Amino acid sequence: MKKLIPLIFICFFLVSCAPKKYSTQIYGYFDTVVSVDGFFDSEEDFENTCKIIEDTLSRYHNALDIHSESGEGAILNKRRSLTVSDELLEVIRFGIKVNELTKGSCNIAMGAVLEEWHKARESDTPYLPSLDVLKKKAEHTDINNIEISGNTVTLLDPELSLDFGAVAKGYVADLLRERLDGCNATINLGGNVLVLGDKNGDGWKVGIQSPYGNSIIKAVSASNTSVVTSGVYQRYFEFENKRYHHIISPHTLYPSESYLSVTVVYDNSGWADALSTALFNMPVDEGKELLREFDGIGVMWIKADGKIEYYGNIE
């Protein structure tokens, strides 16, 4: 796996013993660029933090990768039964909880359907998957066909496959929070921003991208939380002058068209990640009912017509 970590640091000497600001980017994991920005006592402290981040990303990328032959998730999908690592088992159990609470609006067992869209999007000549094909694939997305015994996971339906895209980065962000306790930094895992500390009392400013371009539509002041956005502009392809993004509704089997983006601010990044997908796949009123289960959460929907709706403390 190709990895490159260019180390760039900018130092602000406020007082002789003040922490300095460092920044870097990490490549090669979860199909995104991971950005790290924060205040550290020394360059060595910063480098040790980056090592923890990369080690964690590497372990979970290898466990959850379903598009590489060596990925543990891909091996499970192929073999149908496998004694898996603790890392993969933890995420599967979390995915089952997410599916239950969201009533299928975020389902890690949607792999058969999502693979059809992946092939269409990544083809040299992108195409629109047939609805008939998608319906047949959707017959093999019942998460109850995952059997767990100890660390052995068995896919009882021979055509069921797992896809962890809706929960992976959020789950890993929560692990980073535990392993980097006491840090004052932000870690951006591509639309999933983990905020550690409070930027020396000022709060970290996290920008929510406008669906219409690279500008910022809203800035959130955040401390010790996560800001996760799912949007139509992140991964997509065009077919016959229409854009098709990567958030596929389990109800229509096509990209959800009600929203341009959904942003969730919550102190549990795994749930923020999963909910940003689930909320994309349900009406606002239904989403707000679901959100009653989560104290302290904030959500911003940008609807297809550009109107904005809020829930909780994000406004």
C-alpha positions, 0 to 999 in steps of 0.5 A: 500500500502506497503511503506518504506523510509529508510533515509540515509544521507552523510554529506560533511562539506565543510564549516560550513554553506554549504549544506549537501548531502542527499540520500534516496529511496522511494518504492511503486509507479509507479512500480519502486524505486524512488531515491532522491539525493541532497544538503539541508540546513538541515535534516529537509529540506530534509525530508520536500522535501521527503514528497512533493515527496511522497505526489505527487507520492501517489496522481498520482499513485492512479489516474493513476493506472490501475492494482489495483481495487482501482486505479482511472484509473482502475475504469474508464476502468471498468465503462466506464464513471466516474467523475474523479479527476483533476489529472487524467483529466490533464493526459488524456488531456495531453495524447490526445495532445501527440497522436495528435503530435506523430500521434499515436506513443504514444497513451494512448488509447492502453490499450486493446493491452497493457493489452494482453502483460501485461498478457503474460509477468506476466503469470506464464508461459509467452507466445506470444500473438496471432497476430489475438487477438492483431489485434482485440484489436487494433480495440479498440484503437481510442483515439477519442473515449474518450469524456470529459465533465467537469470532466466526462470522457466517453469511447465511445468504450465499449472495449477501455481502457486507459494505462498511462505508457508512460506519467505518470512518466514524467508528475509527474516529471514536477509537482515535478519540480514546487513544488520543485523550488529552490532545488538542487537535482536529482530524478530518477523515474526509467529511468526518471531522473529529474534534479533540480539545477546544483549541485553547479555549476558543473552540475549533471552527469546522466548516460545512461545505456548500453543496454548490461549490467549495465555499463554506455555507456554515461554520460550527464552533466545536469542542470534543465532538464530531462533525460529520457530513454526507453530501451529494458532492463527495462521490458521484458520476454523471450519466446522460447529463444527470448526476448520481451520487453514492448515497443509495436509498435502501427503499428506492435502490437509487441515490436519495434525492431529498437532500444535498447534504446532511450534517450531524454534530455529536460526541459519538462519531460512529453514530454521527457517521451512521446517522448522516447516512440514515437521515439522508434516506428518510423524511425530516420528520421521521429523522427528527423522531429518530434523533430523540434517542440521542441527547445533545445531538445537532443536525443540519439538512440542506434540502434539494431546493436549497432550504435548510432545516435544523435539529438540536444545538447546531443552529 
